Amino acid sequence: MELFLTLGLVFAVITSLLLLTLGEVGGYYVFDHFSLGNPIWQLWNISRWVLSFLILMIVFITLYLVAPNRKLSIRNVLPGAFFSTFGWQFISIGFSYYVTIFDYREVYGNLGALLTLMIWFYLSAMIMIVGGQINAILLTSKKRRY
């Protein structure tokens, strides 16, 4: 089961990153090649964000349903999955802007890319852990009320 969770998370990260980064470059190429208009370009931009959100949401719901050692419903894991999905996308966008402004290669040389990747992994992991903690806090507070 752990292997499927890991593979699902890797699939989600790669797909989301490809949709958000290469989706724009690929969109430029396709829209320039076929001379498509601005409304279709806007639809493409919205659809790649929505598709990325849905893929991440499905993976985080599955992660928060399967990973804990207790039976949970989808309703119990939705708050943490929403937080993790929005947080992961926000952290990724914010970190990409930060990296474009402060280039680690100038300070650390070739190891700068590895350092940047490790910081992004750390922030992504923290978002996933906080999402799981949100689910746990909400579940225990529901049990105390009843």
CYANA upper distance limits for C-alpha pairs under 8 A (distance plus 0.5 A):
  1 MET  CA      5 LEU  CA      6.90
  2 GLU  CA      6 THR  CA      6.65
  3 LEU  CA      7 LEU  CA      6.58
  4 PHE  CA      8 GLY  CA      6.39
  5 LEU  CA      9 LEU  CA      6.62
  5 LEU  CA     63 LEU  CA      6.96
  6 THR  CA     10 VAL  CA      6.65
  7 LEU  CA     11 PHE  CA      6.54
  8 GLY  CA     12 ALA  CA      6.63
  8 GLY  CA     59 VAL  CA      6.96
  9 LEU  CA     13 VAL  CA      6.63
  9 LEU  CA     59 VAL  CA      7.00
 10 VAL  CA     14 ILE  CA      6.60
 11 PHE  CA     15 THR  CA      6.42
 12 ALA  CA     16 SER  CA      6.36
 12 ALA  CA     55 ILE  CA      6.71
 12 ALA  CA     56 LEU  CA      6.30
 12 ALA  CA     59 VAL  CA      7.21
 13 VAL  CA     17 LEU  CA      6.52
 13 VAL  CA     56 LEU  CA      8.26
 14 ILE  CA     18 LEU  CA      6.51
 15 THR  CA     19 LEU  CA      6.53
 15 THR  CA     52 SER  CA      7.79
 16 SER  CA     20 LEU  CA      6.57
 16 SER  CA     52 SER  CA      5.42
 16 SER  CA     53 PHE  CA      8.37
 16 SER  CA     55 ILE  CA      7.92
 16 SER  CA     56 LEU  CA      7.85
 17 LEU  CA     21 THR  CA      6.33
 17 LEU  CA     22 LEU  CA      8.13
 18 LEU  CA     22 LEU  CA      5.50
 18 LEU  CA     23 GLY  CA      6.74
 19 LEU  CA     23 GLY  CA      5.03
 19 LEU  CA     24 GLU  CA      8.11
 19 LEU  CA     48 ARG  CA      6.38
 19 LEU  CA     49 TRP  CA      8.09
 19 LEU  CA     52 SER  CA      7.08
 20 LEU  CA     24 GLU  CA      7.18
 20 LEU  CA     48 ARG  CA      7.28
 20 LEU  CA     49 TRP  CA      7.41
 20 LEU  CA     52 SER  CA      7.99
 21 THR  CA     25 VAL  CA      7.49
 22 LEU  CA     26 GLY  CA      6.27
 23 GLY  CA     27 GLY  CA      6.24
 23 GLY  CA     48 ARG  CA      7.59
 24 GLU  CA     28 TYR  CA      6.70
 24 GLU  CA     45 ASN  CA      8.01
 25 VAL  CA     29 TYR  CA      6.93
 26 GLY  CA     30 VAL  CA      6.64
 27 GLY  CA     31 PHE  CA      6.31
 27 GLY  CA     41 TRP  CA      8.12
 27 GLY  CA     44 TRP  CA      8.03
 28 TYR  CA     32 ASP  CA      6.34
 29 TYR  CA     33 HIS  CA      6.46
 30 VAL  CA     34 PHE  CA      6.57
 31 PHE  CA     35 SER  CA      5.97
 31 PHE  CA     36 LEU  CA      5.53
 31 PHE  CA     37 GLY  CA      8.05
 31 PHE  CA     41 TRP  CA      7.82
 32 ASP  CA     36 LEU  CA      7.44
 36 LEU  CA     40 ILE  CA      7.28
 36 LEU  CA     41 TRP  CA      8.01
 37 GLY  CA     41 TRP  CA      7.05
 38 ASN  CA     42 GLN  CA      6.73
 39 PRO  CA     43 LEU  CA      6.77
 40 ILE  CA     44 TRP  CA      6.62
 41 TRP  CA     45 ASN  CA      6.77
 42 GLN  CA     46 ILE  CA      6.75
 43 LEU  CA     47 SER  CA      6.47
 44 TRP  CA     48 ARG  CA      6.66
 45 ASN  CA     49 TRP  CA      7.07
 46 ILE  CA     50 VAL  CA      6.71
 47 SER  CA     51 LEU  CA      6.41
 48 ARG  CA     52 SER  CA      6.52
 49 TRP  CA     53 PHE  CA      6.59
 50 VAL  CA     54 LEU  CA      6.64
 51 LEU  CA     55 ILE  CA      6.69
 52 SER  CA     56 LEU  CA      6.71
 53 PHE  CA     57 MET  CA      6.46
 53 PHE  CA     85 THR  CA      7.12
 53 PHE  CA     86 PHE  CA      8.36
 54 LEU  CA     58 ILE  CA      6.63
 55 ILE  CA     59 VAL  CA      6.79
 56 LEU  CA     60 PHE  CA      6.56
 56 LEU  CA     85 THR  CA      6.38
 57 MET  CA     61 ILE  CA      6.53
 57 MET  CA     81 ALA  CA      6.60
 57 MET  CA     82 PHE  CA      7.32
 57 MET  CA     85 THR  CA      6.32
 58 ILE  CA     62 THR  CA      6.63
 59 VAL  CA     63 LEU  CA      6.52
 60 PHE  CA     64 TYR  CA      6.53
 60 PHE  CA     81 ALA  CA      5.70
 60 PHE  CA     84 SER  CA      7.71
 60 PHE  CA     85 THR  CA      7.81
 61 ILE  CA     65 LEU  CA      6.52
 61 ILE  CA     74 ILE  CA      7.57
 61 ILE  CA     77 VAL  CA      6.80
 61 ILE  CA     78 LEU  CA      7.19
 61 ILE  CA     81 ALA  CA      6.06
 62 THR  CA     66 VAL  CA      6.49
 63 LEU  CA     67 ALA  CA      6.12
 64 TYR  CA     68 PRO  CA      7.18
 64 TYR  CA     77 VAL  CA      6.50
 64 TYR  CA     80 GLY  CA      8.43
 64 TYR  CA     81 ALA  CA      7.90
 64 TYR  CA    132 GLY  CA      7.18
 65 LEU  CA     71 LYS  CA      8.05
 65 LEU  CA     72 LEU  CA      6.46
 65 LEU  CA     73 SER  CA      7.56
 65 LEU  CA     74 ILE  CA      7.51
 65 LEU  CA     77 VAL  CA      7.20
 72 LEU  CA     76 ASN  CA      6.71
 72 LEU  CA     77 VAL  CA      7.83
 73 SER  CA     77 VAL  CA      7.32
 74 ILE  CA     78 LEU  CA      6.65
 76 ASN  CA    135 ASN  CA      7.10
 76 ASN  CA    138 LEU  CA      8.46
 76 ASN  CA    139 LEU  CA      7.32
 77 VAL  CA     81 ALA  CA      6.67
 77 VAL  CA    135 ASN  CA      6.20
 78 LEU  CA     82 PHE  CA      6.48
 78 LEU  CA    135 ASN  CA      8.38
 79 PRO  CA     83 PHE  CA      6.70
 79 PRO  CA    131 GLY  CA      8.07
 79 PRO  CA    134 ILE  CA      7.57
 79 PRO  CA    135 ASN  CA      6.95
 80 GLY  CA     84 SER  CA      6.49
 80 GLY  CA    130 VAL  CA      8.12
 80 GLY  CA    131 GLY  CA      4.49
 80 GLY  CA    132 GLY  CA      6.23
 80 GLY  CA    133 GLN  CA      8.04
 80 GLY  CA    134 ILE  CA      5.95
 80 GLY  CA    135 ASN  CA      5.72
 81 ALA  CA     85 THR  CA      6.48
 81 ALA  CA    131 GLY  CA      6.76
 81 ALA  CA    132 GLY  CA      8.50
 82 PHE  CA     86 PHE  CA      6.60
 83 PHE  CA     87 GLY  CA      6.16
 83 PHE  CA    127 ILE  CA      8.44
 83 PHE  CA    131 GLY  CA      6.32
 84 SER  CA     88 TRP  CA      6.17
 84 SER  CA    127 ILE  CA      6.14
 84 SER  CA    128 MET  CA      6.04
 84 SER  CA    130 VAL  CA      8.11
 84 SER  CA    131 GLY  CA      5.75
 85 THR  CA     89 GLN  CA      6.78
 86 PHE  CA     90 PHE  CA      6.51
 87 GLY  CA     91 ILE  CA      6.36
 87 GLY  CA    127 ILE  CA      6.73
 88 TRP  CA     92 SER  CA      6.51
 88 TRP  CA    124 SER  CA      6.51
 88 TRP  CA    127 ILE  CA      6.88
 88 TRP  CA    128 MET  CA      8.48
 89 GLN  CA     93 ILE  CA      6.66
 90 PHE  CA     94 GLY  CA      6.47
 91 ILE  CA     95 PHE  CA      6.25
 91 ILE  CA    123 LEU  CA      7.72
 91 ILE  CA    124 SER  CA      7.86
 92 SER  CA     96 SER  CA      6.56
 92 SER  CA    120 TRP  CA      7.99
 93 ILE  CA     97 TYR  CA      6.93
 94 GLY  CA     98 TYR  CA      6.73
 95 PHE  CA     99 VAL  CA      6.57
 95 PHE  CA    120 TRP  CA      7.77
 96 SER  CA    100 THR  CA      6.77
 97 TYR  CA    101 ILE  CA      6.89
 98 TYR  CA    102 PHE  CA      6.55
 99 VAL  CA    103 ASP  CA      6.21
 99 VAL  CA    104 TYR  CA      7.98
 99 VAL  CA    116 THR  CA      8.23
103 ASP  CA    107 VAL  CA      8.22
103 ASP  CA    112 GLY  CA      8.46
104 TYR  CA    108 TYR  CA      6.39
104 TYR  CA    109 GLY  CA      7.78
104 TYR  CA    112 GLY  CA      5.23
104 TYR  CA    113 ALA  CA      7.60
104 TYR  CA    115 LEU  CA      8.36
104 TYR  CA    116 THR  CA      7.68
105 ARG  CA    109 GLY  CA      4.91
105 ARG  CA    110 ASN  CA      6.56
105 ARG  CA    111 LEU  CA      7.68
105 ARG  CA    112 GLY  CA      5.14
105 ARG  CA    113 ALA  CA      7.38
106 GLU  CA    112 GLY  CA      8.38
107 VAL  CA    112 GLY  CA      7.92
108 TYR  CA    112 GLY  CA      5.50
110 ASN  CA    114 LEU  CA      8.35
111 LEU  CA    115 LEU  CA      6.66
112 GLY  CA    116 THR  CA      6.51
113 ALA  CA    117 LEU  CA      6.65
114 LEU  CA    118 MET  CA      6.65
115 LEU  CA    119 ILE  CA      6.76
116 THR  CA    120 TRP  CA      6.80
117 LEU  CA    121 PHE  CA      6.68
118 MET  CA    122 TYR  CA      6.64
119 ILE  CA    123 LEU  CA      6.76
120 TRP  CA    124 SER  CA      6.59
121 PHE  CA    125 ALA  CA      6.55
122 TYR  CA    126 MET  CA      6.72
123 LEU  CA    127 ILE  CA      6.82
124 SER  CA    128 MET  CA      6.93
125 ALA  CA    129 ILE  CA      6.68
126 MET  CA    130 VAL  CA      6.58
127 ILE  CA    131 GLY  CA      6.69
128 MET  CA    132 GLY  CA      6.88
129 ILE  CA    133 GLN  CA      6.72
130 VAL  CA    134 ILE  CA      6.62
131 GLY  CA    135 ASN  CA      6.97
132 GLY  CA    136 ALA  CA      6.78
133 GLN  CA    137 ILE  CA      6.54
134 ILE  CA    138 LEU  CA      6.61
135 ASN  CA    139 LEU  CA      6.57
136 ALA  CA    140 THR  CA      6.67
137 ILE  CA    141 SER  CA      6.59
138 LEU  CA    142 LYS  CA      6.68
139 LEU  CA    143 LYS  CA      6.93
140 THR  CA    144 ARG  CA      6.84
141 SER  CA    145 ARG  CA      6.95
142 LYS  CA    146 TYR  CA      7.22
